[in-house]
């Protein structure tokens, strides 16, 4: 096993992309696109990151992917709704 795999941070998987979308909807986010726009991420990038990383136990290596997963985790773990994060 190569060293870079051994040094990656282990995280709890969120579930597959469909499960993450459902959780966001239950929190009041009408879509992944709305969540992405609100957090200033490209919609396609968020969808791809969810598809690739939401079910894995290791943290993404790429900075943007890592940031997206961190923000989604924060949203889901803290039950953050759109009303709680209204931008001025």
C-alpha positions in Angstrom: 0.0 0.0 0.0 1.4 3.4 -0.9 2.1 6.0 1.8 -0.5 8.6 0.5 -3.4 6.2 1.2 -2.2 5.5 4.7 -1.9 9.2 5.6 -5.4 10.2 4.4 -7.9 11.3 7.0 -10.7 8.7 7.8 -14.2 10.1 7.9 -17.7 8.5 8.5 -19.4 8.0 5.1 -22.5 10.1 4.5 -24.3 7.5 2.4 -24.8 7.5 -1.4 -25.5 10.7 -3.3 -29.3 10.0 -3.4 -29.3 9.7 0.4 -27.4 13.0 0.8 -29.9 14.7 -1.6 -32.8 13.3 0.4 -31.3 14.5 3.7 -30.8 18.0 2.2 -34.4 18.0 1.1 -35.6 17.1 4.6 -33.6 20.1 5.9 -35.4 22.4 3.5 -32.9 22.6 0.7 -35.0 22.2 -2.5 -32.1 20.8 -4.5 -28.4 20.2 -4.5 -28.1 23.0 -7.0 -29.7 25.5 -4.5 -27.3 24.3 -1.8 -24.3 24.6 -4.2 -25.3 28.1 -5.3 -25.8 29.2 -1.7 -22.3 28.0 -0.8 -20.7 29.5 -4.0 -19.8 26.1 -5.6 -20.4 25.1 -9.1 -23.4 22.8 -9.3 -21.8 20.2 -11.5 -18.8 20.0 -9.3 -20.9 19.4 -6.2 -22.9 16.7 -7.9 -19.7 15.0 -9.1 -18.1 15.2 -5.6 -21.2 13.7 -4.0 -21.2 10.9 -6.5 -17.5 10.2 -6.0 -17.0 10.8 -2.3 -20.2 10.7 -0.2 -20.0 6.9 0.4 -16.3 6.7 1.0 -14.5 6.6 4.3 -11.5 8.6 3.3 -11.3 12.4 2.8 -10.8 13.7 -0.8 -7.3 14.8 -1.7 -8.4 17.8 -3.8 -9.0 21.1 -2.0 -12.3 22.0 -3.6 -13.7 18.4 -3.1 -12.5 18.5 0.5 -14.2 21.8 1.1 -17.5 20.7 -0.5 -17.5 17.5 1.6 -16.7 19.5 4.7 -19.5 22.0 4.1 -22.0 19.2 3.3 -21.0 17.4 6.4 -21.5 20.5 8.5 -24.9 21.1 6.9 -26.1 17.6 7.6 -24.6 17.1 11.0 -25.7 20.5 12.4 -29.2 20.4 10.7 -28.5 23.7 8.9 -31.5 24.9 7.0 -31.7 27.6 4.3 -33.4 29.9 6.7 -30.5 29.7 9.1 -28.0 30.7 6.5 -29.7 33.6 4.7 -27.2 35.9 3.1 -27.6 39.6 3.7 
